[in-house]
Amino acid sequence: RIELDRENQSSKHQIGSCPYDFITMISIRQARVEDLPAMQRANLTCLPENYQMKYYFYHLMSWPQLSYVAEDTKGRIVGYVLAKIDEEEQKDKRVVQHGHITSIAVLRSHRKLGIATKLMLQSQRAMKETFDAEYVSLHVRRSNRAAFALYTSLGFETHEVDVRYYADGEDAYAMRQYFKEKPQPQAKIESAPTQTAAPAVAAN
């Protein structure tokens, strides 16, 4: 579940009256166990969707290659992405692996620096290279236009709308970005109707 502001690709951040090259002071690296308390604090500070510590451990122990943090020069965690791999059985019985962005957050003091984009791209790269994932998925609140615009700019498309997905009843856009060629729906082959056939009914 993802909530964040729109990212600006410029690395210049205004502090007082002086432009400051903030982004050069931030490093993106794989998350470690000792980072988990700071990741949880960032989540509690930034997002309405929160998790118990064991959920962070589960991600990091199961898929250590996929979760990343943004760290400043003083060793403070200013952002993170938490991700995993899921399996999905296709209609042809083929099982494919796909990545899922569980949560991403950047502290307000470090937003609009492109940090969320960098975190996303690092995690997605690991999904492709390590797990040969077919696509990556995520959920975003229907009301979060800034985040929706960011994900669209990164190549995500809306797959479906999950009604009342969030605890407060808000709908979510279920979005996907395919790493491989997007599967095309197979055309249905229908037999010619007989005189006694019932009329077709459009489904909502």
N, C-alpha and C positions, 0 to 999 in steps of 0.2 A: 504494500500500500504506500503510495508516494504522494508527498506534498512538498512543493518548493516553489520559489519565485522564479520568474523568467531569468535566464542567464544571459549576460552581455559578454560577447567574445573579447571585448577590450580588456586589457590587463591593468589599466590605469584606474586607481581608486582614489577618490578625493578625500583627503584628510586635512581638515581646516581649509586653507587656501592653497595647499601644495599638492600637486599630483604625486602619487606614491606608487612605485612599481611593486604592488602587493603580491602579485601572483608569483614573482620570482622567489618569494620567501616561503612558498608552499610546496611541499613535496607530496606526491601520491605514491603510496606503497601498500603492499598486502597487509591486511589486518592481522594482528597477533592476539593471543589470549589476553595479554595485559592491557590491550586497547578496549576490551569489551565494556568496562565500567564507563569510560569516556564516551563510547558509542551510544550506550544506553542513556547517558545524560543528554547528549545531543538530541536523541530521539524524543526524550521527555520535554526538552526545551522547545523543539521545533514542530512536533507533530501531534495530532490528536490520537493517532493509532500507536499504542505502546505495547511492549512485549516484556515478559519476564526474562530474567537473565539466562535461564536454561534454554530459551529459544535462540538467543545469540550463540551460545555454546554449541547448540545443535548444528547451526549453519557452519560455524567455523570448524568444527570437528569433522563434519561430513564433506564439506566442499571448501577447504582452506584456500583454494586458488581463486575464488570468485569474489571475496569480500575485500574491500579496500578502504583506506582512510586517507584523509588530507591532513597533513601535519605541518605546523608552523615551525619556525626556527627555535622556539623554546620548548618544542616537544608536545605542544598542546594539539589535541584532535579538534579540528574545526569543521570536519565533515566526514561522512562515511557512506558507503553503499553496502548493503547486505543482500546477498544473492544466493541462489541455489539451483539445482538441476532437478527437473521433474521428468517422468516418463509418461508417454501418452500412446494409447493403442489406436491405430488408424482403422478406417473401415475395412481396409484390405488385410487386417490383422497384423500389420507391421508396427513394431514398437519404435517410436522415435524419442530421442532425448531433446529437451528444450530447456533453455535457461529461464529463470524468473527473477526479476528484481523485487525482492521482498520489501525493502525500505531504503530510502535515500534521504539524507538531510544535510544541510549546510547551515552553520550558525549565521544569524542575520548579519553579524559584523563582517562576514566574508562572502556575502552573496554578490551576484552580478560580476563575478570574476572568472566565470567559466569553469569553476571547480566541479560543479555537478556534472557538467558535460564530460570532463576528464575522468571522473570516477566511473561514469556510465561506460565510457569507451574502454577503459581498462578491464572492467568486469566482463563486458561483451567479448572482448578479445580472448580472454581466458576461456569463456564458454565455447568459443569456436575452436581454439587451438588445443585445449585440454580434453574437452568432452565431445567434440564434433557435433555440437548442438545444431539443430535444424533452424531454430528461431529463438528469440527471447520475448518474454511477455511481461506485462506489468498492469497494474490498475491505477487509475487516477480519478479523483473526484470529478463529477460532471461540472461542478461550479468552478473548478480550478483552471481557468482559461490560460493562465501564464504557463503552468506546467504542461498543459495539453499542447500549447504552441511549441514548447521546447522539445517535447518528445516527437512531435510531427516533424520538426526541423532535423531531428536525428534519424528520421526514416521510419518511425513507427506509424502504423495505421490502425484504425479502430476495427477490431474484430467483432465485437458485440457490446451491448450494454447490459451490465449485471444490475438488475433492479434491486434497490435497497441493500446494496453490498456492504455498506458501512454501518456501524453500530447505531448511528443516529438516523438511519433510514435513507441516507442519500445514495443515489445511483452512482455507479462507477463505469467509466469507459475501460473495457478490457482491450488493451492495445498489444500489437505484435510487430516485431521487425524480423523478417526472414533473412537468415544468412545464406541460405541456399534458394534455389528457384522456388517460388511460391507455388504450392500445388493448386491446380485448376480443378474446379468442381466438374465431376463427370456428368455429361448430358444424360438425362433420363430417357429411356426408350419405352414409349408407351404403345400399347396395342390399340388398334382401331376400336372405337366403341361400338357395341351392338345396340340394337333397337331398345333393349331393356336396360341399358346401362343408366346408372344414376347420374345426374349432372354434377360436374366438378364444383367444389366449394373452395374458395380462396381462403387460405389460412392466414391469420394475423401474426 
